[in-house]
Amino acid sequence: MVVSMIKDIAHKQAYELRKLWDNKRVMAFQVLNLAMIVFSALMLWKGLMFLTKSESPVVVVLSGSMEPAFQRGDILFLNNQDDPIRCVHCVHCADQYSVCASSSLPLSSCTC
C-alpha cells in the first residue's frame, strides 16, 4: 500500500518534470523566478551588511551562554557604530569592587 503510493507520487513527479522539460519557455520562467528570489535575498543581506557595517548583521543565539539577557533561539541584529557609547558618570559604591564607568578602572584611580 505505502510502496504503491510512493511509486505513484514518483511517477507523477517524473511526468511533471518531463512536461516542464518539453516546454522550454515555462522552464526558463521557473529558472529566472528562482534566480530572482536568490539574488533578492543576497542583495538584502549585502545591504544590511553595508548599513550595519557588520559582516554578520543578523545572528541567532545557539547556546545558553548569554542567559539571562538573551535566550537560546533569540535573533540579534548587530550594528557597528562609528563612535562608541561614552559614559561620563562614575559608579559610587562602598566596596572594593567599585569601578569608574567612564574608563573601567578601579574607583581609586578614577579621575572623574
C-alpha positions, -999 to 999 in steps of 0.1 A, spaced: 0 0 0 26 26 11 50 14 -16 24 18 -43 17 53 -30 53 62 -32 56 48 -67 25 68 -78 40 100 -64 73 93 -81 56 87 -115 36 119 -112 67 139 -104 86 124 -133 57 132 -156 56 168 -144 94 171 -150 91 157 -185 63 181 -192 84 210 -179 114 199 -200 93 198 -231 80 234 -226 113 254 -226 96 287 -221 79 276 -188 112 261 -177 131 293 -184 105 313 -165 108 289 -135 147 292 -135 146 330 -138 120 332 -110 142 311 -87 172 332 -96 154 364 -88 144 351 -54 180 340 -46 196 373 -58 170 394 -40 179 377 -7 216 382 -15 210 419 -22 191 423 10 219 406 30 246 427 14 225 459 20 222 450 57 260 444 58 266 479 43 241 497 66 252 480 98 290 478 90 290 442 101 299 410 84 271 393 100 242 417 107 218 390 119 228 362 142 209 336 163 218 327 198 227 290 197 236 282 233 226 294 267 259 311 274 242 346 271 215 340 296 197 357 313 199 386 288 194 365 257 177 331 255 186 303 231 170 309 197 168 347 200 176 367 169 201 395 173 206 424 149 242 437 152 253 472 144 289 485 144 285 522 151 313 547 142 315 563 176 312 542 208 288 550 236 305 571 262 296 570 298 305 601 318 294 592 354 313 573 380 297 545 398 300 552 436 297 521 458 311 514 492 330 482 484 364 473 469 349 463 435 336 498 426 346 508 391 346 540 371 320 536 343 338 561 320 371 542 319 366 508 335 393 515 361 390 509 398 373 538 416 405 547 435 423 555 402 392 572 386 397 609 377 360 617 372 
